[in-house]
Amino acid sequence: QVQLVESGGGLVQAGGSLRLSCAVSGSINSINDLGWYRQAPGKQRELVAAIARRGTTTYADSVKGRFTISRDNAKTTLYLQMNSLKPEDTAVYYCHADGILRDYWGKGTLVTVSS
């Protein structure tokens, strides 16, 4: 089992920055990739960024150059640094772990960007 707990969401003005954190615990060695997804009201959940076991990163086109995904060396904390935020970034952000046997999700943290 893997547990994921997000933090760091909040209200920010357009152009501002936030850093999301995801505390990862449990069977960490069973995780392949870690990532951040988001779901805006009335829209489907979408991938924001992911980092593979070996460190390769992937970003949605809409956040490239603005967001940075990273993790600590122990792989117990996942981060998402979000800069130059836009109102369209408003969503609930979820931490995701691609496990060997199943996927895991956190409960999400709300990010609201005001114009």
VEXNUVEX-12230 format. One record per residue: x, y, z of N, C-alpha, C in turn; chain; residue in three letters. Coordinates in steps of 0.2 Angstrom, whole numbers, plus 2048, in hexadecimal, padded with zeros to 3 digits. Atoms other than C-alpha are relative to their C-alpha. Example, Ala and Ser with C-alpha at 12.3 -4.5 7.8 and 13.67 -1.06 7.14 Angstrom:
% VEXNUVEX-12230
<n_X = 804; n_Y = 7FA; n_Z = 800; ca_X = 83E; ca_Y = 7EA; ca_Z = 827; c_X = 804; c_Y = 806; c_Z = 800; unit = A; code = Ala>
<n_X = 7FC; n_Y = 7FA; n_Z = 7FF; ca_X = 844; ca_Y = 7FB; ca_Z = 824; c_X = 7FC; c_Y = 805; c_Z = 803; unit = A; code = Ser>
//
This chain:
% VEXNUVEX-12230
<n_X = 804; n_Y = 7FA; n_Z = 800; ca_X = 800; ca_Y = 800; ca_Z = 800; c_X = 804; c_Y = 806; c_Z = 800; unit = A; code = Gln>
<n_X = 7FD; n_Y = 7F9; n_Z = 801; ca_X = 805; ca_Y = 812; ca_Z = 7FC; c_X = 7FB; c_Y = 805; c_Z = 803; unit = A; code = Val>
<n_X = 804; n_Y = 7FB; n_Z = 7FE; ca_X = 7FE; ca_Y = 821; ca_Z = 805; c_X = 803; c_Y = 807; c_Z = 7FD; unit = A; code = Gln>
<n_X = 7FE; n_Y = 7FA; n_Z = 803; ca_X = 7FF; ca_Y = 832; ca_Z = 7FD; c_X = 7FC; c_Y = 806; c_Z = 803; unit = A; code = Leu>
<n_X = 803; n_Y = 7FA; n_Z = 7FC; ca_X = 7FB; ca_Y = 843; ca_Z = 806; c_X = 802; c_Y = 806; c_Z = 7FD; unit = A; code = Val>
<n_X = 7FE; n_Y = 7FA; n_Z = 803; ca_X = 7FB; ca_Y = 853; ca_Z = 7FC; c_X = 7FF; c_Y = 806; c_Z = 805; unit = A; code = Glu>
<n_X = 801; n_Y = 7F9; n_Z = 7FC; ca_X = 7FD; ca_Y = 865; ca_Z = 804; c_X = 803; c_Y = 805; c_Z = 7FB; unit = A; code = Ser>
<n_X = 7FE; n_Y = 7FA; n_Z = 803; ca_X = 801; ca_Y = 876; ca_Z = 7FE; c_X = 7FC; c_Y = 804; c_Z = 7FB; unit = A; code = Gly>
<n_X = 805; n_Y = 7FC; n_Z = 805; ca_X = 7F2; ca_Y = 87B; ca_Z = 7F4; c_X = 7FE; c_Y = 806; c_Z = 804; unit = A; code = Gly>
<n_X = 803; n_Y = 7F9; n_Z = 7FD; ca_X = 7E9; ca_Y = 88C; ca_Z = 7F7; c_X = 7FE; c_Y = 804; c_Z = 7FA; unit = A; code = Gly>
<n_X = 802; n_Y = 7FB; n_Z = 804; ca_X = 7E4; ca_Y = 89C; ca_Z = 7EF; c_X = 806; c_Y = 804; c_Z = 7FE; unit = A; code = Leu>
<n_X = 7FB; n_Y = 7FC; n_Z = 802; ca_X = 7F0; ca_Y = 8A6; ca_Z = 7E5; c_X = 7FE; c_Y = 804; c_Z = 7FA; unit = A; code = Val>
<n_X = 801; n_Y = 7FC; n_Z = 806; ca_X = 7F0; ca_Y = 8B4; ca_Z = 7D8; c_X = 803; c_Y = 7FE; c_Z = 7FA; unit = A; code = Gln>
<n_X = 7FD; n_Y = 801; n_Z = 806; ca_X = 7F3; ca_Y = 8B2; ca_Z = 7C6; c_X = 808; c_Y = 803; c_Z = 800; unit = A; code = Ala>
<n_X = 7F9; n_Y = 7FF; n_Z = 800; ca_X = 806; ca_Y = 8B2; ca_Z = 7C3; c_X = 804; c_Y = 7FE; c_Z = 806; unit = A; code = Gly>
<n_X = 7FD; n_Y = 802; n_Z = 7FA; ca_X = 80A; ca_Y = 8AC; ca_Z = 7D4; c_X = 802; c_Y = 7F9; c_Z = 800; unit = A; code = Gly>
<n_X = 7FD; n_Y = 806; n_Z = 800; ca_X = 812; ca_Y = 89C; ca_Z = 7DA; c_X = 7FD; c_Y = 7FC; c_Z = 806; unit = A; code = Ser>
<n_X = 801; n_Y = 804; n_Z = 7FB; ca_X = 80E; ca_Y = 88D; ca_Z = 7E5; c_X = 804; c_Y = 7FA; c_Z = 7FF; unit = A; code = Leu>
<n_X = 7FC; n_Y = 806; n_Z = 800; ca_X = 817; ca_Y = 87D; ca_Z = 7EA; c_X = 7FB; c_Y = 7FB; c_Z = 803; unit = A; code = Arg>
<n_X = 804; n_Y = 806; n_Z = 7FD; ca_X = 80D; ca_Y = 86D; ca_Z = 7ED; c_X = 805; c_Y = 7FB; c_Z = 802; unit = A; code = Leu>
<n_X = 7FC; n_Y = 805; n_Z = 7FD; ca_X = 814; ca_Y = 85F; ca_Z = 7F7; c_X = 7FB; c_Y = 7FA; c_Z = 800; unit = A; code = Ser>
<n_X = 803; n_Y = 806; n_Z = 7FF; ca_X = 80F; ca_Y = 84D; ca_Z = 7F8; c_X = 804; c_Y = 7FB; c_Z = 804; unit = A; code = Cys>
<n_X = 7FD; n_Y = 805; n_Z = 7FC; ca_X = 814; ca_Y = 842; ca_Z = 806; c_X = 7FF; c_Y = 7F9; c_Z = 7FE; unit = A; code = Ala>
<n_X = 801; n_Y = 807; n_Z = 802; ca_X = 817; ca_Y = 830; ca_Z = 800; c_X = 802; c_Y = 7FB; c_Z = 806; unit = A; code = Val>
<n_X = 7FE; n_Y = 805; n_Z = 7FB; ca_X = 817; ca_Y = 822; ca_Z = 80C; c_X = 7FD; c_Y = 7F9; c_Z = 7FF; unit = A; code = Ser>
<n_X = 802; n_Y = 807; n_Z = 801; ca_X = 815; ca_Y = 80F; ca_Z = 80D; c_X = 805; c_Y = 7FC; c_Z = 7FC; unit = A; code = Gly>
<n_X = 7FC; n_Y = 804; n_Z = 804; ca_X = 81C; ca_Y = 803; ca_Z = 800; c_X = 803; c_Y = 804; c_Z = 7FA; unit = A; code = Ser>
<n_X = 7FE; n_Y = 7FC; n_Z = 805; ca_X = 826; ca_Y = 810; ca_Z = 7F7; c_X = 804; c_Y = 7FD; c_Z = 7FA; unit = A; code = Ile>
<n_X = 7FC; n_Y = 804; n_Z = 805; ca_X = 831; ca_Y = 803; ca_Z = 7EE; c_X = 7FB; c_Y = 7FD; c_Z = 7FB; unit = A; code = Asn>
<n_X = 805; n_Y = 803; n_Z = 805; ca_X = 821; ca_Y = 7FD; ca_Z = 7E5; c_X = 7FE; c_Y = 805; c_Z = 7FB; unit = A; code = Ser>
<n_X = 802; n_Y = 7FB; n_Z = 804; ca_X = 81F; ca_Y = 80E; ca_Z = 7DC; c_X = 805; c_Y = 801; c_Z = 7FA; unit = A; code = Ile>
<n_X = 7FC; n_Y = 7FF; n_Z = 806; ca_X = 824; ca_Y = 810; ca_Z = 7CA; c_X = 801; c_Y = 808; c_Z = 7FF; unit = A; code = Asn>
<n_X = 800; n_Y = 7F9; n_Z = 802; ca_X = 81F; ca_Y = 822; ca_Z = 7C6; c_X = 7FC; c_Y = 804; c_Z = 805; unit = A; code = Asp>
<n_X = 804; n_Y = 7FB; n_Z = 7FB; ca_X = 819; ca_Y = 831; ca_Z = 7D1; c_X = 7FE; c_Y = 806; c_Z = 7FB; unit = A; code = Leu>
<n_X = 802; n_Y = 7FA; n_Z = 805; ca_X = 80F; ca_Y = 83F; ca_Z = 7C9; c_X = 7FA; c_Y = 804; c_Z = 804; unit = A; code = Gly>
<n_X = 805; n_Y = 7FC; n_Z = 7FE; ca_X = 803; ca_Y = 84D; ca_Z = 7CB; c_X = 7FA; c_Y = 800; c_Z = 7FB; unit = A; code = Trp>
<n_X = 805; n_Y = 7FF; n_Z = 805; ca_X = 7F2; ca_Y = 84E; ca_Z = 7C3; c_X = 7FB; c_Y = 805; c_Z = 803; unit = A; code = Tyr>
<n_X = 805; n_Y = 7FB; n_Z = 7FE; ca_X = 7E4; ca_Y = 85B; ca_Z = 7C4; c_X = 7FA; c_Y = 7FF; c_Z = 7FD; unit = A; code = Arg>
<n_X = 807; n_Y = 801; n_Z = 802; ca_X = 7D2; ca_Y = 85C; ca_Z = 7C2; c_X = 7FC; c_Y = 807; c_Z = 801; unit = A; code = Gln>
<n_X = 804; n_Y = 7F9; n_Z = 7FF; ca_X = 7C9; ca_Y = 86D; ca_Z = 7BF; c_X = 7F8; c_Y = 7FE; c_Z = 7FF; unit = A; code = Ala>
<n_X = 807; n_Y = 802; n_Z = 800; ca_X = 7B6; ca_Y = 86E; ca_Z = 7C1; c_X = 7FD; c_Y = 7FF; c_Z = 7F9; unit = A; code = Pro>
<n_X = 803; n_Y = 802; n_Z = 807; ca_X = 7AD; ca_Y = 866; ca_Z = 7B3; c_X = 804; c_Y = 7FD; c_Z = 7FB; unit = A; code = Gly>
<n_X = 7FB; n_Y = 802; n_Z = 805; ca_X = 7BC; ca_Y = 85F; ca_Z = 7AB; c_X = 803; c_Y = 7F9; c_Z = 803; unit = A; code = Lys>
<n_X = 7FD; n_Y = 806; n_Z = 7FE; ca_X = 7C5; ca_Y = 84E; ca_Z = 7AB; c_X = 807; c_Y = 801; c_Z = 804; unit = A; code = Gln>
<n_X = 7FA; n_Y = 7FF; n_Z = 7FD; ca_X = 7D4; ca_Y = 84B; ca_Z = 7B6; c_X = 806; c_Y = 7FF; c_Z = 7FB; unit = A; code = Arg>
<n_X = 7FB; n_Y = 800; n_Z = 805; ca_X = 7E4; ca_Y = 84E; ca_Z = 7AC; c_X = 807; c_Y = 800; c_Z = 803; unit = A; code = Glu>
<n_X = 7F9; n_Y = 800; n_Z = 7FE; ca_X = 7F7; ca_Y = 84B; ca_Z = 7AE; c_X = 803; c_Y = 807; c_Z = 800; unit = A; code = Leu>
<n_X = 7FC; n_Y = 7FA; n_Z = 800; ca_X = 801; ca_Y = 85A; ca_Z = 7B3; c_X = 807; c_Y = 7FF; c_Z = 7FF; unit = A; code = Val>
<n_X = 7F9; n_Y = 801; n_Z = 800; ca_X = 812; ca_Y = 853; ca_Z = 7B6; c_X = 801; c_Y = 7F9; c_Z = 803; unit = A; code = Ala>
<n_X = 7FE; n_Y = 807; n_Z = 7FD; ca_X = 81A; ca_Y = 842; ca_Z = 7BA; c_X = 808; c_Y = 7FF; c_Z = 800; unit = A; code = Ala>
<n_X = 7F9; n_Y = 801; n_Z = 800; ca_X = 82B; ca_Y = 83C; ca_Z = 7BF; c_X = 801; c_Y = 7F8; c_Z = 801; unit = A; code = Ile>
<n_X = 7FF; n_Y = 807; n_Z = 800; ca_X = 831; ca_Y = 82A; ca_Z = 7BC; c_X = 805; c_Y = 7FE; c_Z = 805; unit = A; code = Ala>
<n_X = 7FC; n_Y = 803; n_Z = 7FB; ca_X = 83A; ca_Y = 81F; ca_Z = 7C7; c_X = 808; c_Y = 802; c_Z = 800; unit = A; code = Arg>
<n_X = 7F9; n_Y = 7FE; n_Z = 801; ca_X = 84B; ca_Y = 824; ca_Z = 7BF; c_X = 800; c_Y = 807; c_Z = 7FF; unit = A; code = Arg>
<n_X = 7FF; n_Y = 7F9; n_Z = 800; ca_X = 847; ca_Y = 836; ca_Z = 7BF; c_X = 7FD; c_Y = 804; c_Z = 7FA; unit = A; code = Gly>
<n_X = 802; n_Y = 7FC; n_Z = 806; ca_X = 840; ca_Y = 83A; ca_Z = 7AE; c_X = 7F9; c_Y = 803; c_Z = 801; unit = A; code = Thr>
<n_X = 806; n_Y = 7FC; n_Z = 7FF; ca_X = 833; ca_Y = 847; ca_Z = 7AE; c_X = 7FB; c_Y = 801; c_Z = 7FA; unit = A; code = Thr>
<n_X = 805; n_Y = 7FF; n_Z = 806; ca_X = 823; ca_Y = 84A; ca_Z = 7A3; c_X = 7FB; c_Y = 806; c_Z = 803; unit = A; code = Thr>
<n_X = 805; n_Y = 7FA; n_Z = 7FE; ca_X = 818; ca_Y = 85A; ca_Z = 7A3; c_X = 7FB; c_Y = 800; c_Z = 7FA; unit = A; code = Tyr>
<n_X = 805; n_Y = 7FE; n_Z = 805; ca_X = 808; ca_Y = 85F; ca_Z = 79B; c_X = 802; c_Y = 806; c_Z = 7FC; unit = A; code = Ala>
<n_X = 7FE; n_Y = 7FA; n_Z = 804; ca_X = 80A; ca_Y = 86B; ca_Z = 78D; c_X = 7FE; c_Y = 807; c_Z = 803; unit = A; code = Asp>
<n_X = 803; n_Y = 7FA; n_Z = 7FD; ca_X = 800; ca_Y = 878; ca_Z = 797; c_X = 804; c_Y = 802; c_Z = 806; unit = A; code = Ser>
<n_X = 7FC; n_Y = 7FE; n_Z = 7FA; ca_X = 80C; ca_Y = 878; ca_Z = 7A5; c_X = 808; c_Y = 801; c_Z = 7FF; unit = A; code = Val>
<n_X = 7F9; n_Y = 800; n_Z = 801; ca_X = 81D; ca_Y = 876; ca_Z = 79D; c_X = 803; c_Y = 807; c_Z = 800; unit = A; code = Lys>
<n_X = 7FD; n_Y = 7FA; n_Z = 7FF; ca_X = 829; ca_Y = 884; ca_Z = 7A2; c_X = 7FD; c_Y = 804; c_Z = 806; unit = A; code = Gly>
<n_X = 803; n_Y = 7FD; n_Z = 7FA; ca_X = 81E; ca_Y = 889; ca_Z = 7B1; c_X = 800; c_Y = 7FC; c_Z = 806; unit = A; code = Arg>
<n_X = 800; n_Y = 805; n_Z = 7FA; ca_X = 81D; ca_Y = 879; ca_Z = 7BC; c_X = 806; c_Y = 7FC; c_Z = 800; unit = A; code = Phe>
<n_X = 7FA; n_Y = 805; n_Z = 800; ca_X = 82B; ca_Y = 86E; ca_Z = 7C2; c_X = 7FE; c_Y = 7FB; c_Z = 805; unit = A; code = Thr>
<n_X = 801; n_Y = 806; n_Z = 7FB; ca_X = 829; ca_Y = 85D; ca_Z = 7CA; c_X = 806; c_Y = 7FE; c_Z = 802; unit = A; code = Ile>
<n_X = 7FA; n_Y = 803; n_Z = 7FD; ca_X = 836; ca_Y = 856; ca_Z = 7D6; c_X = 7FE; c_Y = 7FC; c_Z = 806; unit = A; code = Ser>
<n_X = 801; n_Y = 805; n_Z = 7FA; ca_X = 838; ca_Y = 84A; ca_Z = 7E4; c_X = 806; c_Y = 800; c_Z = 804; unit = A; code = Arg>
<n_X = 7FA; n_Y = 801; n_Z = 7FC; ca_X = 844; ca_Y = 848; ca_Z = 7F3; c_X = 803; c_Y = 7FA; c_Z = 7FE; unit = A; code = Asp>
<n_X = 7FC; n_Y = 805; n_Z = 802; ca_X = 852; ca_Y = 83C; ca_Z = 7F2; c_X = 7FD; c_Y = 7F9; c_Z = 803; unit = A; code = Asn>
<n_X = 803; n_Y = 806; n_Z = 7FD; ca_X = 848; ca_Y = 830; ca_Z = 7FE; c_X = 7FA; c_Y = 7FE; c_Z = 7FC; unit = A; code = Ala>
<n_X = 807; n_Y = 801; n_Z = 804; ca_X = 839; ca_Y = 831; ca_Z = 7F2; c_X = 7FA; c_Y = 7FF; c_Z = 805; unit = A; code = Lys>
<n_X = 806; n_Y = 800; n_Z = 7FB; ca_X = 82E; ca_Y = 834; ca_Z = 801; c_X = 7FC; c_Y = 807; c_Z = 7FF; unit = A; code = Thr>
<n_X = 803; n_Y = 7FA; n_Z = 801; ca_X = 829; ca_Y = 845; ca_Z = 7FB; c_X = 800; c_Y = 802; c_Z = 7F9; unit = A; code = Thr>
<n_X = 800; n_Y = 7FE; n_Z = 807; ca_X = 823; ca_Y = 84B; ca_Z = 7EA; c_X = 7FE; c_Y = 807; c_Z = 800; unit = A; code = Leu>
<n_X = 802; n_Y = 7F9; n_Z = 801; ca_X = 822; ca_Y = 85D; ca_Z = 7E5; c_X = 7FE; c_Y = 802; c_Z = 7F9; unit = A; code = Tyr>
<n_X = 802; n_Y = 7FD; n_Z = 806; ca_X = 81A; ca_Y = 868; ca_Z = 7D8; c_X = 801; c_Y = 807; c_Z = 801; unit = A; code = Leu>
<n_X = 7FF; n_Y = 7F8; n_Z = 7FF; ca_X = 821; ca_Y = 87A; ca_Z = 7D7; c_X = 7FC; c_Y = 803; c_Z = 7FA; unit = A; code = Gln>
<n_X = 805; n_Y = 7FD; n_Z = 805; ca_X = 814; ca_Y = 884; ca_Z = 7CD; c_X = 802; c_Y = 808; c_Z = 800; unit = A; code = Met>
<n_X = 7FE; n_Y = 7F9; n_Z = 801; ca_X = 81A; ca_Y = 895; ca_Z = 7C7; c_X = 7FB; c_Y = 803; c_Z = 7FA; unit = A; code = Asn>
<n_X = 804; n_Y = 7FD; n_Z = 805; ca_X = 811; ca_Y = 8A2; ca_Z = 7BC; c_X = 7F9; c_Y = 7FD; c_Z = 7FF; unit = A; code = Ser>
<n_X = 807; n_Y = 803; n_Z = 800; ca_X = 800; ca_Y = 89B; ca_Z = 7C1; c_X = 7FB; c_Y = 804; c_Z = 7FC; unit = A; code = Leu>
<n_X = 805; n_Y = 7FD; n_Z = 804; ca_X = 7F1; ca_Y = 89E; ca_Z = 7B6; c_X = 7F9; c_Y = 7FE; c_Z = 803; unit = A; code = Lys>
<n_X = 807; n_Y = 802; n_Z = 7FE; ca_X = 7DE; ca_Y = 89E; ca_Z = 7BA; c_X = 7FE; c_Y = 7F9; c_Z = 7FE; unit = A; code = Pro>
<n_X = 802; n_Y = 807; n_Z = 803; ca_X = 7DD; ca_Y = 88E; ca_Z = 7AF; c_X = 804; c_Y = 7FB; c_Z = 804; unit = A; code = Glu>
<n_X = 7FC; n_Y = 805; n_Z = 7FC; ca_X = 7E9; ca_Y = 885; ca_Z = 7BB; c_X = 7FB; c_Y = 7FE; c_Z = 806; unit = A; code = Asp>
<n_X = 804; n_Y = 801; n_Z = 7FA; ca_X = 7DB; ca_Y = 886; ca_Z = 7C8; c_X = 7FD; c_Y = 7F8; c_Z = 7FF; unit = A; code = Thr>
<n_X = 802; n_Y = 806; n_Z = 800; ca_X = 7D7; ca_Y = 874; ca_Z = 7CD; c_X = 801; c_Y = 7FC; c_Z = 806; unit = A; code = Ala>
<n_X = 7FE; n_Y = 804; n_Z = 7FA; ca_X = 7D8; ca_Y = 866; ca_Z = 7DA; c_X = 806; c_Y = 7FC; c_Z = 7FD; unit = A; code = Val>
<n_X = 7FA; n_Y = 803; n_Z = 802; ca_X = 7EA; ca_Y = 85F; ca_Z = 7D8; c_X = 801; c_Y = 7FA; c_Z = 804; unit = A; code = Tyr>
<n_X = 800; n_Y = 806; n_Z = 7FD; ca_X = 7EC; ca_Y = 84D; ca_Z = 7DC; c_X = 807; c_Y = 7FD; c_Z = 7FF; unit = A; code = Tyr>
<n_X = 7FA; n_Y = 804; n_Z = 800; ca_X = 7FC; ca_Y = 843; ca_Z = 7E0; c_X = 7FE; c_Y = 7F9; c_Z = 7FE; unit = A; code = Cys>
<n_X = 801; n_Y = 807; n_Z = 802; ca_X = 7FD; ca_Y = 832; ca_Z = 7D7; c_X = 806; c_Y = 7FC; c_Z = 800; unit = A; code = His>
<n_X = 7FB; n_Y = 805; n_Z = 800; ca_X = 808; ca_Y = 823; ca_Z = 7D9; c_X = 7FE; c_Y = 7FA; c_Z = 7FB; unit = A; code = Ala>
<n_X = 801; n_Y = 806; n_Z = 804; ca_X = 80A; ca_Y = 816; ca_Z = 7CB; c_X = 803; c_Y = 7FA; c_Z = 803; unit = A; code = Asp>
<n_X = 7FD; n_Y = 806; n_Z = 7FD; ca_X = 80C; ca_Y = 806; ca_Z = 7D5; c_X = 801; c_Y = 7FA; c_Z = 7FC; unit = A; code = Gly>
<n_X = 7FE; n_Y = 806; n_Z = 803; ca_X = 812; ca_Y = 7F5; ca_Z = 7D0; c_X = 7F9; c_Y = 7FC; c_Z = 7FF; unit = A; code = Ile>
<n_X = 806; n_Y = 803; n_Z = 801; ca_X = 800; ca_Y = 7EE; ca_Z = 7D3; c_X = 7FA; c_Y = 804; c_Z = 7FF; unit = A; code = Leu>
<n_X = 806; n_Y = 7FC; n_Z = 801; ca_X = 7F5; ca_Y = 7FD; ca_Z = 7D3; c_X = 802; c_Y = 807; c_Z = 801; unit = A; code = Arg>
<n_X = 7FE; n_Y = 7F9; n_Z = 7FF; ca_X = 7F4; ca_Y = 810; ca_Z = 7D3; c_X = 7FD; c_Y = 802; c_Z = 807; unit = A; code = Asp>
<n_X = 802; n_Y = 7FD; n_Z = 7FA; ca_X = 7F2; ca_Y = 81B; ca_Z = 7E2; c_X = 7FF; c_Y = 807; c_Z = 7FF; unit = A; code = Tyr>
<n_X = 801; n_Y = 7F9; n_Z = 801; ca_X = 7EB; ca_Y = 82C; ca_Z = 7E4; c_X = 7FF; c_Y = 803; c_Z = 807; unit = A; code = Trp>
<n_X = 801; n_Y = 7FC; n_Z = 7FA; ca_X = 7EB; ca_Y = 839; ca_Z = 7F1; c_X = 7F9; c_Y = 803; c_Z = 800; unit = A; code = Gly>
<n_X = 807; n_Y = 7FD; n_Z = 800; ca_X = 7DB; ca_Y = 843; ca_Z = 7F6; c_X = 800; c_Y = 806; c_Z = 7FD; unit = A; code = Lys>
<n_X = 800; n_Y = 7FA; n_Z = 804; ca_X = 7E1; ca_Y = 852; ca_Z = 7ED; c_X = 800; c_Y = 807; c_Z = 805; unit = A; code = Gly>
<n_X = 800; n_Y = 7FA; n_Z = 7FC; ca_X = 7E4; ca_Y = 864; ca_Z = 7F2; c_X = 7FE; c_Y = 806; c_Z = 7FB; unit = A; code = Thr>
<n_X = 803; n_Y = 7FB; n_Z = 805; ca_X = 7DB; ca_Y = 873; ca_Z = 7EA; c_X = 805; c_Y = 806; c_Z = 7FF; unit = A; code = Leu>
<n_X = 7FD; n_Y = 7FA; n_Z = 802; ca_X = 7E4; ca_Y = 881; ca_Z = 7E1; c_X = 7FC; c_Y = 804; c_Z = 7FC; unit = A; code = Val>
<n_X = 804; n_Y = 7FB; n_Z = 803; ca_X = 7DB; ca_Y = 890; ca_Z = 7DC; c_X = 804; c_Y = 806; c_Z = 7FE; unit = A; code = Thr>
<n_X = 7FC; n_Y = 7FA; n_Z = 803; ca_X = 7E3; ca_Y = 89E; ca_Z = 7D1; c_X = 7FB; c_Y = 805; c_Z = 7FE; unit = A; code = Val>
<n_X = 804; n_Y = 7FB; n_Z = 802; ca_X = 7DA; ca_Y = 8AE; ca_Z = 7D1; c_X = 803; c_Y = 805; c_Z = 7FB; unit = A; code = Ser>
<n_X = 7FD; n_Y = 7FC; n_Z = 806; ca_X = 7DB; ca_Y = 8BA; ca_Z = 7C2; c_X = 800; c_Y = 807; c_Z = 803; unit = A; code = Ser>
//
